[in-house]
Amino acid sequence: MKTSSLQPLLAGILLWTLPATSANWPDWRGPFHNGSTTETGLPETFSKTENVHWVMEFPGRAASTPIIWGDRVFVTATDENTRTLLVYCLKRSDGAVLWKKEAGVGISRDEKSNYASPSPTTDGKQVVFFFGNGEMMACDFEGNKLWSRNIQKDYGDFAFQWTFSSSPLLYEGRLYLQVLQRDQPVNGRGRTDGPIDSYLLAMDPQTGKELWRHVRPSTARMESHEAYSTPVPFVYEGRKELLIAGGDCLTGHDPATGEELWRWGTWNPNRITHWRLVPSPLGAGSVVLACGPKGAPIFAVKAGLKGTHEDDALAWVSTEREVSSDVSTPLLYEGSVYVLNSDRKVLVRLEPATGKIIWQGEFESRSKFEASPLGADGKIYLMNHDGRVFVVRAGGNEFKLLHSVDMGDQGDRELRTSIVAAEGQLFVRTERKLYCLQK
């Protein structure tokens, strides 16, 4: 394990005040939409046999992150024998299957991923599941189906080179989904009976019906139109907005109407055609972070903008090659940003307002990282492609590895599921298993 303490921790790092408790994990990036939680009492060491509360095994592979509300765990999966998409509700306290439903037929279009990659979302009353083939379904907590629809059937086939994956978001009484796609068909995918738009869609969570659809234009070219990111809520000086990254630009939108409040671009001034985007944006105090793909820097845009901006909007741009992420979304935890460099296998802690590096550490890992990190209980939890989990001390003046363990099984590869925490428990998903870990 290589480590370096590049700069001392500065006094006065900005801390954001969080609620006293956050027992639930309601969507992909958690209760604060930044990968963190105030959960405590989580296990620091564990394995496939140590501190295991229960294990659930699924009939097929999936990459969706489980979400938790109270004593309910919601997760999607595939059945590789029947080639069907499944939704599960598990009892958090013992792992029992409370209900299971089939959500569609057909599980994949390419060998890199399958349709069960987007994560569910819940508001504590209902849960919404979405799949990469466009299937969307809402259920109440007892498993009663409230409504279903297929986004491709309603708005045209997705125009993506790979399998589409963006997680839905329930936020302040609306259900959101972003589709940032090519403006022309690719490999037989994409509508041919009309224009192919990229858009932010708002729906009524009770019925699934459209409230509005905001078309989001872009000057990107070919694959650089494609984004697999998820919209992120952000509040700055009382103004609420949804952050969207993709199509070579970063935008903020009014959650009530979809109106574009501001735009910054670009991390791709030469309009390279193959720069699809995977990491979601991150609101971090006075800045909004966007990760350029394929080794590009991280760009910190000043919060509170209006209108269209170029580099005048930037607070800082990373210059060290380690401060970059092609896939993993950065984490904001206890006033610091943690950037996981997917390919270099390096975790960097930095100050969000200035981009100044506090420390960095390199993992001894056979494979790359694509899952996004979790911040909880004074620790950072991460998992690589093979299912090896690393636990790192959060904060401090230097990188400190606390624990590492293989949680994957033989044949597991390209794992992308984030580790999450709720109710004093950790949830680690491999290709076919979900571990509930507890002291």
Summary of the structure (lengths in Angstrom):
residues: 439
radius of gyration: 20.2
end to end distance: 26.5
largest distance: 58.8
contacts: 1583
relative contact order: 0.16
helix: 3%
strand: 41%
